[in-house]
């Protein structure tokens, strides 16, 4: 029986049963397997993929939807991957067009590598910002921050959700409520009994990724990162909006080094909703 053409292979929804196939696809493209992150994305978001008749996946991506049940406000696209043996044959373009069509009038966003950016621009996405990826061993310092942080409790979750929606500009309840189980650390910053920021550190291969990082100001963001760093022996990784120049300079002085830049792109809107001045880092560039 002849092998069907790539264009004839159906696009289907992925589930948690596809986690290992997705991780295999990441590995095929030279990325870390990131099983833990795939698990979150396939449960909090919607995965789409194309099966390879010879086994595994030809391509995959994930869309994480934000907003109310009645009205979606934003869709974040991530983990757009095509197996190396099928690269440059239009598979990624077909998968992306399928997702954009399914999302209808819902505004979209994604973080693009230099490699993927031309495809997204061809599909109508516009660059609206940049994020700088930092990684390294955090060097503790003697400076005391004038901001109190502590481990988050279950009672903090409603306040975290309210703050997150205010700053992000859309309801992320399905994602944020998974943080206590997904992250190794979840901390809040407080002032006069009010939560003014929160941040998580979650395990990814040999690092702890700091994100999301929502804070009233740069000093609050610094206090949260320093507290998370004190709770791990792993190297840190985070993706900081380049407009937060002071935080980037501070993190680099503390031992984190720049390793990459990603373009923040949008479709259907000219800029992301919410308050960027308090949004320092995403949970993951794959989900915003």
C-alpha positions in Angstrom: 0.0 0.0 0.0 1.5 3.4 -1.0 2.3 5.8 1.8 -0.2 8.7 1.9 1.1 12.1 1.1 1.7 14.6 4.0 -1.1 16.8 2.8 -3.6 13.8 3.1 -2.7 13.0 6.7 -5.5 14.2 9.0 -4.9 16.7 11.8 -6.3 15.4 15.1 -6.6 16.5 18.8 -3.8 15.3 21.0 -4.4 14.0 24.5 -2.2 13.1 27.5 -1.8 9.7 25.9 0.4 11.4 23.3 2.8 12.9 25.8 5.7 10.6 25.0 5.2 11.0 21.2 5.3 14.8 21.7 8.5 14.5 23.8 10.0 12.3 21.1 9.2 15.0 18.6 10.9 17.6 20.8 14.0 15.4 21.0 14.0 14.8 17.3 14.3 18.6 16.7 17.2 18.9 19.2 15.1 20.3 22.0 14.9 18.8 25.5 12.1 16.3 25.9 10.3 18.4 28.5 7.8 15.7 29.5 6.7 17.8 32.5 5.8 20.8 30.5 4.1 18.8 27.8 1.9 17.2 30.5 0.8 20.7 31.6 0.1 21.9 28.1 -1.8 18.8 27.0 -4.1 19.1 30.0 -4.5 22.9 30.4 -4.5 23.5 26.6 -5.5 21.8 23.4 -2.9 19.8 21.4 -3.1 19.2 17.7 -1.0 16.8 15.7 -0.5 14.7 12.6 0.3 11.0 13.0 3.2 9.5 11.0 2.1 6.3 9.3 5.5 4.9 10.3 5.0 5.7 13.9 5.2 8.8 16.1 4.1 12.3 15.1 4.8 14.2 11.9 4.0 17.5 13.7 2.4 18.9 16.8 1.4 22.2 18.5 -0.6 23.3 21.5 -3.1 26.2 21.9 -3.9 27.5 25.4 -7.1 29.4 25.6 -7.8 32.2 28.0 -11.1 34.0 28.9 -14.5 33.0 30.2 -16.6 30.0 29.0 -18.8 32.5 27.2 -16.1 34.4 25.4 -12.5 33.5 24.6 -10.2 36.5 25.0 -6.8 35.2 23.8 -5.2 32.0 22.5 -1.5 31.3 23.0 0.1 29.0 20.5 3.3 27.1 21.4 5.4 24.0 20.8 5.0 24.1 17.0 7.2 21.2 15.9 7.7 19.3 12.7 9.8 16.1 12.6 13.1 16.6 11.0 12.4 14.1 8.2 9.3 16.1 7.2 10.7 19.6 7.6 10.3 22.2 4.8 7.4 20.4 3.2 4.6 22.7 4.3 3.5 20.7 7.3 4.0 23.4 9.8 2.2 25.9 7.6 -0.8 23.5 7.2 -1.0 22.9 11.0 -0.8 26.6 11.8 -3.5 27.5 9.3 -5.7 24.8 10.8 -5.3 26.3 14.3 -5.8 29.9 13.2 -8.9 28.9 11.3 -10.3 27.0 14.4 -9.7 30.0 16.6 -11.9 32.2 14.4 -11.9 35.8 15.6 -10.1 35.0 18.9 -6.8 37.1 19.1 -3.7 34.9 19.1 -0.2 35.3 20.5 3.0 33.2 20.3 6.8 33.5 21.0 8.7 32.9 17.8 12.3 31.8 17.4 14.2 33.4 14.5 13.7 30.1 12.6 9.9 30.1 12.9 9.3 33.8 12.6 9.1 34.0 8.8 6.3 31.4 8.7 4.3 33.3 11.3 4.7 36.5 9.5 3.5 34.9 6.3 0.4 33.9 8.2 -0.3 37.4 9.3 1.3 37.5 12.8 3.1 40.8 13.7 6.0 41.3 16.1 4.8 43.3 19.1 7.7 42.7 21.6 10.7 40.6 22.6 11.6 38.3 25.5 15.2 37.5 26.6 15.9 34.0 27.8 18.3 33.9 30.8 19.8 30.9 32.5 22.6 30.2 35.0 23.4 29.7 38.7 21.9 32.5 40.7 24.4 34.2 43.0 22.9 35.2 46.3 23.5 38.6 47.6 23.3 40.3 51.0 20.8 42.9 50.0 17.6 42.8 51.9 14.5 43.7 49.9 11.8 45.8 51.4 9.2 43.3 50.2 8.0 40.3 52.2 7.6 37.0 50.4 6.3 33.7 51.6 5.2 30.3 50.3 1.7 30.5 48.9 -1.1 28.5 50.5 -4.4 27.2 49.2 -6.1 30.2 50.7 -4.1 32.5 48.5 -5.4 31.1 45.2 -8.4 33.4 44.8 -6.2 36.5 45.3 -3.6 35.1 42.9 -6.2 34.5 40.3 -7.6 38.0 40.7 -4.2 39.6 40.4 -3.2 37.4 37.5 -6.3 38.3 35.5 -5.9 42.0 36.2 -2.2 42.0 35.0 -2.5 39.4 32.2 -5.7 40.9 30.8 -7.6 37.6 30.6 -8.8 34.8 32.9 -6.2 32.0 33.1 -7.9 30.0 35.8 -7.4 26.5 34.1 -3.6 27.2 33.9 -3.0 29.0 37.2 -5.0 26.5 39.3 -2.6 23.8 38.1 0.5 25.7 39.4 0.5 24.2 43.0 0.8 20.7 41.5 3.0 21.7 38.6 5.6 23.9 40.3 8.1 22.9 43.0 7.7 26.4 44.5 4.9 29.0 44.5 5.5 32.2 46.4 3.6 35.4 46.9 4.8 38.9 47.8 2.7 40.8 50.4 2.2 44.3 51.7 -0.3 45.2 54.4 -1.9 41.8 54.0 -2.5 42.3 50.2 -0.8 40.1 47.6 1.2 42.4 45.3 3.0 39.7 43.3 3.5 36.0 42.8 5.9 33.7 41.1 6.5 30.0 40.5 9.6 27.8 39.9 8.9 24.6 38.1 11.3 21.8 37.1 12.4 21.4 33.5 15.2 19.0 32.7 18.1 20.2 34.9 16.8 23.7 35.6 14.0 25.5 37.6 12.1 27.8 35.3 10.9 31.0 37.0 7.5 31.9 35.7 4.9 33.2 35.8 6.4 36.3 37.4 3.8 38.9 38.2 4.8 41.8 40.5 3.9 45.3 41.4 7.3 46.7 40.5 10.9 45.6 39.9 11.9 45.4 43.5 9.0 43.0 44.1 10.1 40.9 41.1 13.7 40.8 42.5 12.5 39.7 45.9 10.4 36.9 44.4 13.3 35.6 42.2 15.8 35.7 45.0 13.4 33.8 47.3 12.8 31.1 44.7 16.5 30.8 44.0 17.2 30.3 47.7 14.9 27.3 47.6 16.7 25.3 44.9 20.1 24.0 44.1 19.3 23.9 40.3 20.2 26.5 37.8 17.5 29.0 37.0 15.9 29.8 33.7 13.5 32.6 32.8 12.2 34.6 29.9 11.9 38.3 30.7 10.2 41.0 28.7 13.1 43.2 27.3 11.3 46.3 28.4 12.2 45.4 32.0 15.8 46.6 31.6 16.5 47.0 35.3 15.4 43.5 36.2 17.5 42.1 33.3 20.6 43.9 34.4 20.1 42.8 38.0 19.6 39.1 37.0 22.7 39.2 34.8 24.7 40.7 37.7 23.4 37.8 39.8 24.9 35.1 37.5 22.2 34.6 34.8 23.4 34.9 31.2 21.5 35.7 28.1 21.1 32.7 25.8 18.4 33.6 23.3 15.8 36.2 22.2 12.3 35.3 21.1 9.9 37.6 19.2 6.5 38.1 20.9 4.0 38.0 18.0 0.2 38.7 17.9 -2.6 38.0 15.4 -5.8 40.0 15.4 -4.6 42.5 18.0 -1.9 45.2 17.9 -0.6 44.4 21.4 -1.2 42.0 24.3 -3.9 42.9 26.8 -3.2 43.6 30.4 -0.4 45.6 32.2 3.0 44.8 30.8 4.7 46.9 33.6 3.7 44.2 36.1 4.1 41.2 33.8 7.7 40.2 34.0 7.9 36.6 32.7 5.5 34.1 31.3 4.9 30.7 32.9 6.4 29.3 29.6 6.8 30.9 26.2 4.6 28.0 24.9 1.6 29.3 26.9 2.2 33.0 27.7 
